[in-house]
Amino acid sequence: MSDVKHTKLLVLGSGPAGWTAAIYAARAGLKPIVVEGIQPGGQLTTTTDVENYPGFRDVIQGPWLMEEMKAQAVHVGTEAVWDHINDVDLSVRPFRLTGDGGQVYACDTLVIATGAQAKWLGLPSEEHAKGKGASACATCDGFFYRGKKVAVIGGGNTAVEEALYLTNHSDDVTLIHRRDELRAEKILQDRLFANEKISTLWDHTVTEFVLGGDPEALTGLKVKNTKTGEESIVGCEGAFVAIGHAPATELFKGKLEIDDDGYLVVEPGTPRTSVPGVYACGDVMDKHYRQAVTAAGTGCMAALDAEKYLAELEFAEKEAAE
């Protein structure tokens, strides 16, 4: 087993939240370590055009933005490590984490920025359609479909919210749901049914994303009636899968407070978790906004709170020694 690597602040995750936390921590002289995880750069590395991140007049690429964030963090004093953590012990001080290869990390404060992944339908054609009309974020990509026909797949709060948002860009939004009633909150359902731009296709599942043209792009969705088995095509140029997100919190079950949807619970308005010195930021704790800019904001908050916690800890230790 390798020697223990110790740091005052360890960041798990390398998306906007993780790199922002690292930048602030490094500038505070904490010499943070970022464990990049199995998907360095987070969800933005699977996104092509980014138009809603502040500071860029022209469209930028998601992977490029994450490379720049990492470069900035390293430039100001962050150590980036290619590893994946598979065990965490938050019952000891400093906290101890173990990587895939057996490397042990010890840290006085821990920032969890492991993110969340959108749930997809799992169809081969869906994978092929990503970036060609298939999306899992209307707020991110809805702008690209202004004036076009779009569809939303799902029946919960997320699906209804996505459909309502898309009416800002499209006059023809179809919500496709596999059942004959929605799971969304009643107030959201009322808004959906009152919106003339939205039509609902009940009792249907999507079986295929249909592409065509040159360059290749989405032209429609093949759907199947769950009661009759009849198949048909719903024409659309954009399809938004809205069946929920899966936050990466498996590692912390039984060690931190987690809500019924799997998200880390934090003190309202802060990134503070149920264990002092452990902070959560980005999509791993945010089920409402899930944007790169909000993730970066909470990463900043986590680093500032960690810095304050460490200063208070150091002061208490000095007083105890006197």
C-alpha positions, 0 to 999 in steps of 0.5 A, a space after each residue: 500500500 502506498 504512503 498516506 497522502 495528507 491534505 487540509 482539503 480534499 475534493 472528490 469530483 472534477 466538474 465545475 463544483 469541484 474545480 471551483 472549490 479547488 481554486 478557492 482553496 488553493 488561493 487560500 493556501 490550503 494546497 488541495 488535492 482533487 481526486 478526479 474520479 471515473 469521469 474527469 470533468 463531469 457531465 460537461 465533458 459530454 456536452 458540446 455547445 455551451 452558451 449559458 456559462 457567463 463570461 463567453 460571448 461566443 459558443 464554447 465547448 463543454 470539454 474545453 471549459 472543464 480543461 480550462 477550469 482544471 488548468 486554472 486550479 492547477 496553476 494556483 496550487 491544486 494537485 490533481 490526481 487520477 484516481 477513484 475512491 472506493 472507501 471512505 471513513 468519516 468516523 476518524 480525524 483526519 478523514 480517510 479515503 482509499 482509492 482503487 489502487 490502494 492509495 490512502 488519502 487523509 484530509 482535515 476537510 472533505 468537499 464532495 462534488 461527485 455530481 449526478 447523472 441524468 437517467 436515460 432510457 438505455 436505447 442504442 438509438 438514444 446513445 447515437 442521437 445524443 448531440 443530434 437531437 437527444 438531450 437530458 437538459 432543457 435549460 441547457 439545450 432548449 435554446 437550440 430548438 427555438 421554433 422547432 417541434 420538441 418532445 419530452 419523455 417522462 411524467 414526474 416533476 422534472 418532465 413537466 418542468 422541462 415541458 413548461 420551460 421549452 414553451 419559451 422556445 417552441 410552440 409545439 411541445 409533446 409530453 410522452 408518458 408511459 402511464 395515463 396520469 402524471 406523477 408531478 405535483 398538482 400545481 405543475 400539472 395544472 400549469 401543464 394542462 393550461 398551456 396550449 403549446 403542450 400536448 400530452 401523449 398518454 400510455 406510450 413508451 419510446 422504443 427508438 430515436 429516429 434520425 435522418 438527413 445530412 448532417 444526421 439529426 433527429 427527425 422523430 421518436 418511434 413510440 409504442 402504445 402500452 395498452 394496444 401495442 400499436 407503434 407510431 412515429 412522433 415527429 420532432 427535432 429535439 427530444 428531452 429525456 426527463 426521467 430523473 437523475 442519479 446522484 453519485 452518493 453510494 459511497 456515503 450511504 450510512 455515513 452522511 444524511 441522504 434524502 429519499 431521492 439519494 441526494 446529500 442533505 445539507 444545511 439550507 443555504 450552505 454546503 454543510 453536511 451532517 458531519 462537521 468538516 464535510 461539505 457537498 456542492 454541485 449536483 450531488 446536493 442540488 436537485 433543482 437547478 443542476 447548472 454548471 454556474 450554480 455548481 460552481 457557486 456552491 463549490 465556492 461556498 464549500 471552499 470558503 466554509 472549509 477554510 473557516 472551519 480549518 481556521 477555527 479548528 487551528 485556533 481551538 488547538 492553539 488555545 488547548 495547547 496553552 
